[in-house]
Amino acid sequence: MSFRDNLQHLRATRNMTQEQLAMLLGVSRQSVTKWGTEGV
């Protein structure tokens, strides 16, 4: 499972938005978006 797939799966199972995850991790929402589209 790629990082992107894992990230999307974990967000979905926890019903979290990109913004909520970004706040939890202390990064920008744009960073989370980039991780989700580019797979880091």
PDB file of N, CA, C and O in Angstrom:
ATOM      1  N   MET A   1       0.867  -1.185   0.000  1.00  0.00           N
ATOM      2  CA  MET A   1       0.000   0.000   0.000  1.00  0.00           C
ATOM      3  C   MET A   1       0.907   1.240   0.000  1.00  0.00           C
ATOM      4  O   MET A   1       1.815   1.352   0.824  1.00  0.00           O
ATOM      5  N   SER A   2       0.655   2.153  -0.915  1.00  0.00           N
ATOM      6  CA  SER A   2       1.463   3.362  -0.998  1.00  0.00           C
ATOM      7  C   SER A   2       1.100   4.325   0.138  1.00  0.00           C
ATOM      8  O   SER A   2       0.059   4.181   0.779  1.00  0.00           O
ATOM      9  N   PHE A   3       1.962   5.293   0.370  1.00  0.00           N
ATOM     10  CA  PHE A   3       1.699   6.306   1.397  1.00  0.00           C
ATOM     11  C   PHE A   3       0.381   7.009   1.117  1.00  0.00           C
ATOM     12  O   PHE A   3      -0.416   7.230   2.028  1.00  0.00           O
ATOM     13  N   ARG A   4       0.154   7.359  -0.132  1.00  0.00           N
ATOM     14  CA  ARG A   4      -1.073   8.059  -0.534  1.00  0.00           C
ATOM     15  C   ARG A   4      -2.301   7.219  -0.218  1.00  0.00           C
ATOM     16  O   ARG A   4      -3.269   7.707   0.365  1.00  0.00           O
ATOM     17  N   ASP A   5      -2.249   5.950  -0.610  1.00  0.00           N
ATOM     18  CA  ASP A   5      -3.384   5.052  -0.351  1.00  0.00           C
ATOM     19  C   ASP A   5      -3.614   4.873   1.145  1.00  0.00           C
ATOM     20  O   ASP A   5      -4.752   4.889   1.614  1.00  0.00           O
ATOM     21  N   ASN A   6      -2.534   4.704   1.879  1.00  0.00           N
ATOM     22  CA  ASN A   6      -2.629   4.529   3.325  1.00  0.00           C
ATOM     23  C   ASN A   6      -3.222   5.776   3.980  1.00  0.00           C
ATOM     24  O   ASN A   6      -4.088   5.673   4.849  1.00  0.00           O
ATOM     25  N   LEU A   7      -2.765   6.926   3.570  1.00  0.00           N
ATOM     26  CA  LEU A   7      -3.270   8.187   4.114  1.00  0.00           C
ATOM     27  C   LEU A   7      -4.769   8.327   3.848  1.00  0.00           C
ATOM     28  O   LEU A   7      -5.531   8.677   4.750  1.00  0.00           O
ATOM     29  N   GLN A   8      -5.183   8.060   2.635  1.00  0.00           N
ATOM     30  CA  GLN A   8      -6.603   8.164   2.284  1.00  0.00           C
ATOM     31  C   GLN A   8      -7.434   7.151   3.063  1.00  0.00           C
ATOM     32  O   GLN A   8      -8.529   7.472   3.526  1.00  0.00           O
ATOM     33  N   HIS A   9      -6.926   5.937   3.211  1.00  0.00           N
ATOM     34  CA  HIS A   9      -7.642   4.904   3.960  1.00  0.00           C
ATOM     35  C   HIS A   9      -7.802   5.311   5.422  1.00  0.00           C
ATOM     36  O   HIS A   9      -8.895   5.206   5.978  1.00  0.00           O
ATOM     37  N   LEU A  10      -6.735   5.768   6.039  1.00  0.00           N
ATOM     38  CA  LEU A  10      -6.792   6.156   7.452  1.00  0.00           C
ATOM     39  C   LEU A  10      -7.723   7.349   7.671  1.00  0.00           C
ATOM     40  O   LEU A  10      -8.473   7.387   8.646  1.00  0.00           O
ATOM     41  N   ARG A  11      -7.670   8.321   6.759  1.00  0.00           N
ATOM     42  CA  ARG A  11      -8.586   9.468   6.870  1.00  0.00           C
ATOM     43  C   ARG A  11     -10.033   9.019   6.745  1.00  0.00           C
ATOM     44  O   ARG A  11     -10.899   9.486   7.485  1.00  0.00           O
ATOM     45  N   ALA A  12     -10.294   8.119   5.816  1.00  0.00           N
ATOM     46  CA  ALA A  12     -11.658   7.642   5.582  1.00  0.00           C
ATOM     47  C   ALA A  12     -12.179   6.857   6.781  1.00  0.00           C
ATOM     48  O   ALA A  12     -13.321   7.050   7.198  1.00  0.00           O
ATOM     49  N   THR A  13     -11.353   5.974   7.338  1.00  0.00           N
ATOM     50  CA  THR A  13     -11.815   5.159   8.468  1.00  0.00           C
ATOM     51  C   THR A  13     -12.043   5.998   9.710  1.00  0.00           C
ATOM     52  O   THR A  13     -12.834   5.625  10.576  1.00  0.00           O
ATOM     53  N   ARG A  14     -11.360   7.125   9.805  1.00  0.00           N
ATOM     54  CA  ARG A  14     -11.529   8.010  10.960  1.00  0.00           C
ATOM     55  C   ARG A  14     -12.458   9.192  10.660  1.00  0.00           C
ATOM     56  O   ARG A  14     -12.682  10.056  11.507  1.00  0.00           O
ATOM     57  N   ASN A  15     -12.991   9.205   9.432  1.00  0.00           N
ATOM     58  CA  ASN A  15     -13.906  10.262   9.010  1.00  0.00           C
ATOM     59  C   ASN A  15     -13.310  11.651   9.256  1.00  0.00           C
ATOM     60  O   ASN A  15     -13.968  12.529   9.813  1.00  0.00           O
ATOM     61  N   MET A  16     -12.049  11.835   8.829  1.00  0.00           N
ATOM     62  CA  MET A  16     -11.338  13.096   9.029  1.00  0.00           C
ATOM     63  C   MET A  16     -11.210  13.850   7.712  1.00  0.00           C
ATOM     64  O   MET A  16     -11.012  13.249   6.656  1.00  0.00           O
ATOM     65  N   THR A  17     -11.325  15.153   7.786  1.00  0.00           N
ATOM     66  CA  THR A  17     -11.071  15.988   6.619  1.00  0.00           C
ATOM     67  C   THR A  17      -9.567  16.227   6.512  1.00  0.00           C
ATOM     68  O   THR A  17      -8.815  15.963   7.449  1.00  0.00           O
ATOM     69  N   GLN A  18      -9.148  16.726   5.366  1.00  0.00           N
ATOM     70  CA  GLN A  18      -7.740  17.091   5.200  1.00  0.00           C
ATOM     71  C   GLN A  18      -7.369  18.176   6.202  1.00  0.00           C
ATOM     72  O   GLN A  18      -6.267  18.168   6.752  1.00  0.00           O
ATOM     73  N   GLU A  19      -8.279  19.100   6.436  1.00  0.00           N
ATOM     74  CA  GLU A  19      -8.004  20.189   7.372  1.00  0.00           C
ATOM     75  C   GLU A  19      -7.825  19.662   8.794  1.00  0.00           C
ATOM     76  O   GLU A  19      -6.931  20.108   9.513  1.00  0.00           O
ATOM     77  N   GLN A  20      -8.670  18.716   9.201  1.00  0.00           N
ATOM     78  CA  GLN A  20      -8.546  18.143  10.545  1.00  0.00           C
ATOM     79  C   GLN A  20      -7.214  17.414  10.702  1.00  0.00           C
ATOM     80  O   GLN A  20      -6.552  17.546  11.731  1.00  0.00           O
ATOM     81  N   LEU A  21      -6.822  16.649   9.693  1.00  0.00           N
ATOM     82  CA  LEU A  21      -5.555  15.940   9.750  1.00  0.00           C
ATOM     83  C   LEU A  21      -4.385  16.916   9.807  1.00  0.00           C
ATOM     84  O   LEU A  21      -3.433  16.715  10.561  1.00  0.00           O
ATOM     85  N   ALA A  22      -4.463  17.964   9.011  1.00  0.00           N
ATOM     86  CA  ALA A  22      -3.404  18.976   9.009  1.00  0.00           C
ATOM     87  C   ALA A  22      -3.251  19.618  10.379  1.00  0.00           C
ATOM     88  O   ALA A  22      -2.134  19.809  10.859  1.00  0.00           O
ATOM     89  N   MET A  23      -4.367  19.947  11.005  1.00  0.00           N
ATOM     90  CA  MET A  23      -4.310  20.550  12.337  1.00  0.00           C
ATOM     91  C   MET A  23      -3.695  19.576  13.347  1.00  0.00           C
ATOM     92  O   MET A  23      -2.891  19.978  14.188  1.00  0.00           O
ATOM     93  N   LEU A  24      -4.070  18.308  13.264  1.00  0.00           N
ATOM     94  CA  LEU A  24      -3.543  17.288  14.161  1.00  0.00           C
ATOM     95  C   LEU A  24      -2.032  17.132  14.012  1.00  0.00           C
ATOM     96  O   LEU A  24      -1.317  16.939  14.995  1.00  0.00           O
ATOM     97  N   LEU A  25      -1.556  17.219  12.767  1.00  0.00           N
ATOM     98  CA  LEU A  25      -0.128  17.030  12.490  1.00  0.00           C
ATOM     99  C   LEU A  25       0.681  18.319  12.587  1.00  0.00           C
ATOM    100  O   LEU A  25       1.912  18.285  12.601  1.00  0.00           O
ATOM    101  N   GLY A  26      -0.006  19.449  12.652  1.00  0.00           N
ATOM    102  CA  GLY A  26       0.701  20.727  12.725  1.00  0.00           C
ATOM    103  C   GLY A  26       1.294  21.162  11.404  1.00  0.00           C
ATOM    104  O   GLY A  26       2.345  21.801  11.362  1.00  0.00           O
ATOM    105  N   VAL A  27       0.606  20.809  10.310  1.00  0.00           N
ATOM    106  CA  VAL A  27       1.052  21.221   8.978  1.00  0.00           C
ATOM    107  C   VAL A  27      -0.102  21.932   8.281  1.00  0.00           C
ATOM    108  O   VAL A  27      -1.213  21.984   8.806  1.00  0.00           O
ATOM    109  N   SER A  28       0.162  22.472   7.108  1.00  0.00           N
ATOM    110  CA  SER A  28      -0.899  23.159   6.365  1.00  0.00           C
ATOM    111  C   SER A  28      -1.795  22.142   5.661  1.00  0.00           C
ATOM    112  O   SER A  28      -1.387  21.015   5.381  1.00  0.00           O
ATOM    113  N   ARG A  29      -3.019  22.568   5.386  1.00  0.00           N
ATOM    114  CA  ARG A  29      -3.942  21.720   4.628  1.00  0.00           C
ATOM    115  C   ARG A  29      -3.379  21.441   3.243  1.00  0.00           C
ATOM    116  O   ARG A  29      -3.582  20.362   2.686  1.00  0.00           O
ATOM    117  N   GLN A  30      -2.672  22.419   2.692  1.00  0.00           N
ATOM    118  CA  GLN A  30      -2.081  22.255   1.367  1.00  0.00           C
ATOM    119  C   GLN A  30      -1.060  21.116   1.363  1.00  0.00           C
ATOM    120  O   GLN A  30      -0.934  20.397   0.372  1.00  0.00           O
ATOM    121  N   SER A  31      -0.337  20.954   2.464  1.00  0.00           N
ATOM    122  CA  SER A  31       0.625  19.847   2.557  1.00  0.00           C
ATOM    123  C   SER A  31      -0.098  18.512   2.499  1.00  0.00           C
ATOM    124  O   SER A  31       0.325  17.604   1.784  1.00  0.00           O
ATOM    125  N   VAL A  32      -1.179  18.390   3.244  1.00  0.00           N
ATOM    126  CA  VAL A  32      -1.949  17.148   3.248  1.00  0.00           C
ATOM    127  C   VAL A  32      -2.517  16.885   1.860  1.00  0.00           C
ATOM    128  O   VAL A  32      -2.512  15.745   1.394  1.00  0.00           O
ATOM    129  N   THR A  33      -3.005  17.924   1.200  1.00  0.00           N
ATOM    130  CA  THR A  33      -3.518  17.778  -0.159  1.00  0.00           C
ATOM    131  C   THR A  33      -2.428  17.278  -1.086  1.00  0.00           C
ATOM    132  O   THR A  33      -2.655  16.375  -1.891  1.00  0.00           O
ATOM    133  N   LYS A  34      -1.255  17.858  -0.974  1.00  0.00           N
ATOM    134  CA  LYS A  34      -0.125  17.465  -1.821  1.00  0.00           C
ATOM    135  C   LYS A  34       0.257  15.992  -1.578  1.00  0.00           C
ATOM    136  O   LYS A  34       0.522  15.254  -2.527  1.00  0.00           O
ATOM    137  N   TRP A  35       0.282  15.579  -0.328  1.00  0.00           N
ATOM    138  CA  TRP A  35       0.597  14.189  -0.012  1.00  0.00           C
ATOM    139  C   TRP A  35      -0.422  13.258  -0.643  1.00  0.00           C
ATOM    140  O   TRP A  35      -0.074  12.185  -1.136  1.00  0.00           O
ATOM    141  N   GLY A  36      -1.676  13.669  -0.625  1.00  0.00           N
ATOM    142  CA  GLY A  36      -2.746  12.819  -1.151  1.00  0.00           C
ATOM    143  C   GLY A  36      -2.756  12.716  -2.659  1.00  0.00           C
ATOM    144  O   GLY A  36      -3.212  11.711  -3.205  1.00  0.00           O
ATOM    145  N   THR A  37      -2.264  13.729  -3.341  1.00  0.00           N
ATOM    146  CA  THR A  37      -2.295  13.709  -4.796  1.00  0.00           C
ATOM    147  C   THR A  37      -0.978  13.218  -5.394  1.00  0.00           C
ATOM    148  O   THR A  37      -0.972  12.590  -6.453  1.00  0.00           O
ATOM    149  N   GLU A  38       0.118  13.497  -4.731  1.00  0.00           N
ATOM    150  CA  GLU A  38       1.425  13.135  -5.277  1.00  0.00           C
ATOM    151  C   GLU A  38       2.008  11.871  -4.646  1.00  0.00           C
ATOM    152  O   GLU A  38       2.931  11.265  -5.190  1.00  0.00           O
ATOM    153  N   GLY A  39       1.466  11.486  -3.503  1.00  0.00           N
ATOM    154  CA  GLY A  39       1.980  10.292  -2.851  1.00  0.00           C
ATOM    155  C   GLY A  39       3.370  10.474  -2.273  1.00  0.00           C
ATOM    156  O   GLY A  39       4.066   9.490  -2.021  1.00  0.00           O
ATOM    157  N   VAL A  40       3.784  11.705  -2.059  1.00  0.00           N
ATOM    158  CA  VAL A  40       5.072  12.092  -1.477  1.00  0.00           C
ATOM    159  C   VAL A  40       6.201  11.572  -2.251  1.00  0.00           C
ATOM    160  O   VAL A  40       7.355  11.808  -1.895  1.00  0.00           O
TER     161      VAL A  40
END
